[in-house]
Structure formats: structure tokens, C-alpha cells
């Protein structure tokens, strides 16, 4: 991490915020912007979307260790799915299932333009 690629997310624990910095090969590819963050309620996984960089990550919440790093064009919204996976929406109307055990899977393309909020 450096001034050109600062940490973009943090976690709160033990009464303080701790920044999560990714490796030097990942951090700059996020293009200094995270659109959405989702902590999965069934496990310690967190997903973040970085549409300007065209990346979506799944990482361990406790350690920040990246478990999946996918190229997803204009990935915006993210929501937890039953079973431990995540649903990603894109600005091109795509719905994408993302997990740590398999490559991202496009589920549908809809005539919509998703922004970065999904509940």
C-alpha cells in the first residue's frame, strides 16, 4: 500500500478500526474505489466490489486474506446468499453468483442497470 493505492476498507474490533490492506498486486487494481461491502452472516467471508477497477473480491474477515479475486466488469451490488455464496449485480444488468469454491457464474442478464446497492 502507498499514497497512490491507500486502504479502502476497515473492520471494527476491540474498540478500534483496523484498515485492511491487500497485497501490492491487488490494491492498485481496485482503482481507489469500493462500491459495496457485504459480510456474510453464515461464515467469516466478506465480499467487496470495485467497479472502477473491474474487480470483485471475497476475503476472510478476520485476516483480510483474499480467497477469490474475479474480473467482473462494473460489479456494483453484493448480497449474501444462503450456503455461503454471494450475488453480484453489474451496471450491465448481470446477476453473478460468486463463491470461494468455483469461478464466478453468470445467472442472468436483465434489461436493468444496477447501481451499488442491493438488499
Secondary structure, DSSP 4 states (H G I P E B T S, - for coil): -BTTB---EEEEETTEEEEE---HHHHGGGTT---EEEE-TTSSEEEEEETTTTEEEEEETTT--EEEEEE-TTEEEEEE-TTS-EEEEETTSEEEEE-SSS--EEEEE-S----S---
